[in-house]
Amino acid sequence: MDELDCTIVNRLQEGFPVVARPFAAVASELGLDEDDLIARVGRLVDKGALSRFGPMYQVERMGGAFSLAALRVPRAAFDRVTRIVNALPEVAHSYERAHDYNMWFVLATETPAGIAAAVAKIEQATGLPVLNLPKLREFFVDLKLTADAP
């Protein structure tokens, strides 16, 4: 990421305007062309500097549910289990950790009952018990990550 990419990432963490042309509004603030801003954000996503760019919803307010979950996956089966877990539409994202529970993932479903159904599908497909860690309480922390240029 160059210095301008860092500036863009830092600005986008402050919020995205709800206007007819939000990229144009942010581009104007940063002294950029709208098309250039869109292209830069696209490149940041494509190269993995940003894992995604899009809205964050409070799914519970819409009747859905989120849950953090984990598996203890034998090293020899990790790639196979990753393919199974990531193929499910209920899995928002997954990642490997250096821990007894070495595969962690987020489940997102249209209803709270969908979490239990997704857990059951994963357990049946992998043969491994899922550690389901549903959110009990929500905290809003104003965390901003600073992207410093190299």
ChimeraX attribute file (.defattr): number of C-alpha atoms within 10 A of each C-alpha:
attribute: neighborCount
match mode: 1-to-1
recipient: residues
	/A:1	16
	/A:2	10
	/A:3	11
	/A:4	15
	/A:5	19
	/A:6	16
	/A:7	16
	/A:8	17
	/A:9	20
	/A:10	16
	/A:11	16
	/A:12	14
	/A:13	13
	/A:14	10
	/A:15	10
	/A:16	14
	/A:17	13
	/A:18	8
	/A:19	9
	/A:20	8
	/A:21	10
	/A:22	13
	/A:23	20
	/A:24	19
	/A:25	18
	/A:26	20
	/A:27	17
	/A:28	13
	/A:29	10
	/A:30	15
	/A:31	10
	/A:32	15
	/A:33	14
	/A:34	18
	/A:35	11
	/A:36	13
	/A:37	21
	/A:38	13
	/A:39	11
	/A:40	16
	/A:41	19
	/A:42	15
	/A:43	15
	/A:44	17
	/A:45	14
	/A:46	12
	/A:47	10
	/A:48	10
	/A:49	13
	/A:50	13
	/A:51	10
	/A:52	12
	/A:53	11
	/A:54	6
	/A:55	8
	/A:56	6
	/A:57	8
	/A:58	11
	/A:59	14
	/A:60	14
	/A:61	8
	/A:62	10
	/A:63	11
	/A:64	16
	/A:65	20
	/A:66	23
	/A:67	20
	/A:68	18
	/A:69	20
	/A:70	21
	/A:71	21
	/A:72	16
	/A:73	21
	/A:74	13
	/A:75	9
	/A:76	8
	/A:77	10
	/A:78	15
	/A:79	12
	/A:80	11
	/A:81	21
	/A:82	17
	/A:83	10
	/A:84	14
	/A:85	22
	/A:86	15
	/A:87	10
	/A:88	13
	/A:89	12
	/A:90	20
	/A:91	19
	/A:92	15
	/A:93	14
	/A:94	17
	/A:95	12
	/A:96	15
	/A:97	11
	/A:98	7
	/A:99	8
	/A:100	11
	/A:101	16
	/A:102	16
	/A:103	21
	/A:104	19
	/A:105	21
	/A:106	18
	/A:107	24
	/A:108	22
	/A:109	22
	/A:110	15
	/A:111	15
	/A:112	15
	/A:113	11
	/A:114	17
	/A:115	23
	/A:116	15
	/A:117	13
	/A:118	19
	/A:119	19
	/A:120	14
	/A:121	15
	/A:122	19
	/A:123	15
	/A:124	11
	/A:125	12
	/A:126	18
	/A:127	11
	/A:128	14
	/A:129	15
	/A:130	18
	/A:131	14
	/A:132	18
	/A:133	12
	/A:134	14
	/A:135	10
	/A:136	6
	/A:137	5
	/A:138	6
	/A:139	5
	/A:140	5
	/A:141	6
	/A:142	8
	/A:143	7
	/A:144	11
	/A:145	9
	/A:146	12
	/A:147	15
	/A:148	14
	/A:149	11
	/A:150	7
